[in-house]
Amino acid sequence: MTQEEVAPPSVAEVLGLTARALRGDRKVELVAHAAKSAGLNWGSGRIADLEAGRVSPTLPTLYALCVAFGILLDRPLALADLFAGDGQVRIAADGAAVELCELRDMLSGRSVDYGTHQIASRLSLEGTRAAADQFADAGVEMPDYVRTALREHPVAQIVRQNLLEADYRMLRSLGLNLDQPGALDEAAYLMADQWGRSFTAERDRRGGPDANPQKRGRISRELKAELREAINRGDD
């Protein structure tokens, strides 16, 4: 991270900012009273810690805070309402982050996608890919340990395990010899790096549940072109 870049706020910090906004002009003591009514034995000091982002929330705490702010505002709140704002939120100590809208979707009961914006942001391919690019830029053959890291990356492994017959057909149509040792692992990595999912999964995601054969065919051609370009970049 460069000096100009700023790390996204943590879950606790976003919760604190939202709690402060929900309190508005009300005194902290009123929030503490509502929290006690919701089952949290919190005083004004603990509410101040919450608003400062110093409270790492558990699910029971979030539930109680929904009740507490519902009492305070005289209206029901959802868990997602406790995480207002845009941009990213940091979900791990190592700096891994997701979009705030995705966190709210999860808290609202929507399915969590494993694609690029989720798993690839937490289990980034960028570090390993950057190492591979450095060897390529220097004109040096990639060491086996870097090649292995690319193939065995968690996202690539998920893609590899979810390949369907249509994926194999598409890869063969690109001229890939899937019988060659490591070829399928490299192809899975390219798909993981490009889309965070397999060809068929990305085709279905872009097309949506109601896509007709013509639309699915058009999307398939677009994806095939994207993967061909990725393969050509790797061969440069």
C-alpha positions as CSV (number, residue, x, y, z in Angstrom):
1,M,0.0,0.0,0.0
2,T,1.4,3.4,-1.0
3,Q,1.4,6.4,1.2
4,E,-1.4,7.9,-0.8
5,E,-3.6,4.9,-0.3
6,V,-5.8,4.6,2.8
7,A,-6.9,1.3,4.3
8,P,-10.6,0.7,4.3
9,P,-12.3,1.0,7.7
10,S,-12.8,-2.1,9.8
11,V,-16.2,-3.7,10.5
12,A,-16.0,-2.2,14.0
13,E,-15.2,1.3,12.6
14,V,-18.1,1.2,10.1
15,L,-20.4,0.0,12.9
16,G,-19.2,2.9,15.1
17,L,-19.8,5.5,12.4
18,T,-23.2,4.2,11.7
19,A,-24.1,4.1,15.4
20,R,-23.0,7.7,15.8
21,A,-25.2,8.7,12.8
22,L,-28.2,6.8,14.2
23,R,-27.8,8.5,17.6
24,G,-27.9,11.9,15.9
25,D,-28.3,14.7,18.4
26,R,-29.4,12.4,21.2
27,K,-27.3,12.1,24.4
28,V,-25.1,9.1,24.7
29,E,-27.0,8.2,27.9
30,L,-30.1,7.6,25.9
31,V,-28.3,5.0,23.8
32,A,-26.9,3.4,26.9
33,H,-30.4,3.2,28.4
34,A,-31.8,1.7,25.2
35,A,-28.9,-0.8,25.1
36,K,-29.7,-2.0,28.6
37,S,-33.3,-2.4,27.6
38,A,-32.1,-4.6,24.8
39,G,-30.0,-6.8,27.1
40,L,-26.6,-5.1,26.8
41,N,-25.3,-4.0,30.2
42,W,-23.5,-1.0,28.6
43,G,-22.9,2.4,30.1
44,S,-22.0,5.7,28.4
45,G,-18.3,4.7,28.2
46,R,-19.1,1.5,26.3
47,I,-21.3,3.5,23.8
48,A,-18.4,5.9,23.3
49,D,-16.2,2.9,22.6
50,L,-18.7,1.6,20.1
51,E,-18.9,4.9,18.2
52,A,-15.1,5.1,18.2
53,G,-14.8,1.7,16.5
54,R,-13.3,0.0,19.5
55,V,-16.0,-2.7,19.9
56,S,-15.6,-5.8,17.8
57,P,-19.2,-7.0,17.3
58,T,-20.5,-10.5,17.7
59,L,-23.8,-11.6,16.2
60,P,-25.6,-11.4,19.6
61,T,-24.2,-7.9,20.0
62,L,-25.4,-6.8,16.6
63,Y,-28.8,-8.3,17.3
64,A,-29.1,-6.4,20.6
65,L,-27.9,-3.2,18.9
66,C,-30.7,-3.5,16.3
67,V,-33.2,-3.8,19.1
68,A,-31.5,-0.9,21.0
69,F,-31.6,1.5,18.1
70,G,-35.1,0.4,17.2
71,I,-36.1,1.5,20.7
72,L,-34.2,4.7,20.4
73,L,-35.6,5.6,16.9
74,D,-39.0,4.0,17.4
75,R,-38.7,2.0,14.2
76,P,-37.5,-1.5,13.4
77,L,-33.9,-1.9,12.1
78,A,-32.3,-4.7,10.2
79,L,-28.7,-5.9,10.8
80,A,-27.7,-4.4,7.4
81,D,-28.8,-1.0,8.7
82,L,-25.9,-1.0,11.2
83,F,-23.4,-0.8,8.3
84,A,-24.2,2.3,6.3
85,G,-22.1,3.9,3.7
86,D,-20.2,3.1,0.5
87,G,-16.8,1.7,-0.4
88,Q,-15.1,-1.2,1.2
89,V,-14.9,-2.6,4.7
90,R,-12.0,-4.4,6.2
91,I,-13.0,-7.9,7.4
92,A,-9.6,-9.3,8.5
93,A,-6.5,-8.2,10.2
94,D,-4.4,-8.7,7.1
95,G,-6.3,-6.0,5.3
96,A,-8.6,-8.2,3.3
97,A,-11.8,-6.2,2.4
98,V,-15.2,-6.5,0.7
99,E,-17.6,-4.0,-0.6
100,L,-20.0,-2.6,2.1
101,C,-22.9,-3.3,-0.2
102,E,-21.9,-7.0,-0.3
103,L,-21.7,-7.1,3.5
104,R,-25.2,-5.6,3.7
105,D,-26.5,-8.1,1.2
106,M,-25.1,-11.0,3.3
107,L,-26.7,-9.6,6.4
108,S,-30.0,-9.2,4.6
109,G,-30.0,-13.0,3.8
110,R,-28.7,-12.9,0.2
111,S,-26.4,-15.6,-1.0
112,V,-22.7,-14.8,-0.8
113,D,-21.0,-15.1,-4.3
114,Y,-17.6,-16.7,-4.3
115,G,-16.5,-14.6,-7.4
116,T,-13.9,-12.0,-8.0
117,H,-15.2,-9.3,-5.6
118,Q,-15.5,-11.7,-2.7
119,I,-13.0,-14.6,-2.5
120,A,-10.5,-13.0,-4.9
121,S,-10.4,-9.9,-2.7
122,R,-9.8,-12.0,0.4
123,L,-7.5,-14.6,-1.1
124,S,-5.9,-12.3,-3.6
125,L,-4.1,-13.7,-6.6
126,E,-2.3,-10.4,-7.1
127,G,0.7,-11.2,-4.9
128,T,1.5,-14.5,-6.6
129,R,0.8,-13.1,-10.0
130,A,3.0,-10.1,-9.4
131,A,5.9,-12.5,-8.5
132,A,5.3,-14.4,-11.8
133,D,5.2,-11.2,-13.8
134,Q,8.6,-10.1,-12.3
135,F,10.2,-13.3,-13.6
136,A,8.6,-12.8,-17.0
137,D,9.7,-9.2,-17.2
138,A,13.2,-10.2,-16.4
139,G,13.2,-12.9,-19.0
140,V,13.8,-15.6,-16.4
141,E,11.9,-18.9,-16.4
142,M,9.3,-19.0,-13.6
143,P,10.5,-21.1,-10.7
144,D,8.5,-24.2,-9.8
145,Y,7.4,-22.8,-6.5
146,V,5.7,-19.8,-8.1
147,R,4.1,-22.0,-10.7
148,T,2.8,-24.3,-8.0
149,A,1.5,-21.4,-6.0
150,L,-0.5,-20.2,-9.0
151,R,-2.0,-23.6,-9.6
152,E,-2.8,-24.3,-6.0
153,H,-4.2,-21.0,-5.1
154,P,-7.6,-21.5,-3.3
155,V,-9.6,-19.6,-5.9
156,A,-8.0,-21.6,-8.7
157,Q,-8.7,-24.8,-6.9
158,I,-12.4,-23.9,-6.5
159,V,-12.6,-23.2,-10.2
160,R,-10.8,-26.4,-11.0
161,Q,-13.2,-28.5,-8.9
162,N,-16.3,-26.8,-10.6
163,L,-15.3,-27.3,-14.2
164,L,-18.1,-28.8,-16.4
165,E,-18.0,-30.5,-19.7
166,A,-18.8,-27.2,-21.4
167,D,-15.6,-25.8,-19.8
168,Y,-13.5,-28.6,-21.2
169,R,-15.0,-28.2,-24.7
170,M,-14.3,-24.4,-24.6
171,L,-10.7,-25.0,-23.5
172,R,-10.1,-27.5,-26.2
173,S,-11.5,-25.1,-28.8
174,L,-8.8,-22.7,-27.8
175,G,-6.2,-25.3,-28.8
176,L,-5.2,-26.3,-25.2
177,N,-4.0,-29.8,-24.8
178,L,-5.7,-30.8,-21.5
179,D,-3.8,-34.1,-21.5
180,Q,-0.5,-32.2,-21.0
181,P,0.5,-32.3,-17.3
182,G,-0.5,-29.1,-15.5
183,A,-2.5,-27.7,-18.5
184,L,-5.8,-27.9,-16.7
185,D,-4.5,-26.4,-13.5
186,E,-3.0,-23.5,-15.5
187,A,-6.3,-23.0,-17.4
188,A,-8.2,-23.0,-14.0
189,Y,-5.8,-20.3,-12.7
190,L,-6.4,-18.2,-15.8
191,M,-10.2,-18.4,-15.3
192,A,-9.8,-17.6,-11.6
193,D,-7.6,-14.7,-12.4
194,Q,-9.9,-13.4,-15.1
195,W,-13.3,-13.9,-13.6
196,G,-12.9,-15.6,-10.2
197,R,-15.0,-18.5,-11.4
198,S,-15.2,-21.0,-14.3
199,F,-16.2,-20.2,-17.8
200,T,-19.7,-21.8,-17.4
201,A,-20.3,-20.1,-14.1
202,E,-19.3,-16.7,-15.5
203,R,-21.5,-17.3,-18.5
204,D,-24.5,-18.0,-16.3
205,R,-23.8,-15.1,-14.1
206,R,-23.6,-12.6,-17.0
207,G,-26.6,-14.1,-18.7
208,G,-28.9,-14.4,-15.8
209,P,-31.5,-17.1,-15.2
210,D,-33.6,-16.1,-18.1
211,A,-30.9,-15.9,-20.8
212,N,-32.0,-17.4,-24.1
213,P,-29.7,-19.6,-26.3
214,Q,-28.7,-16.6,-28.5
215,K,-27.7,-14.5,-25.5
216,R,-25.8,-17.4,-23.9
217,G,-24.0,-18.0,-27.2
218,R,-23.0,-14.3,-27.5
219,I,-21.7,-14.3,-23.9
220,S,-19.8,-17.5,-24.5
221,R,-18.0,-15.9,-27.5
222,E,-17.1,-12.9,-25.4
223,L,-15.7,-15.0,-22.6
224,K,-13.8,-17.2,-25.0
225,A,-12.2,-14.1,-26.5
226,E,-11.3,-12.8,-23.1
227,L,-9.7,-16.0,-22.1
228,R,-7.8,-16.2,-25.4
229,E,-6.4,-12.8,-24.8
230,A,-5.3,-13.9,-21.3
231,I,-3.6,-16.9,-22.7
232,N,-1.8,-14.8,-25.3
233,R,-0.6,-12.4,-22.6
234,G,0.8,-15.3,-20.7
235,D,2.7,-16.5,-23.8
236,D,4.3,-13.1,-24.4
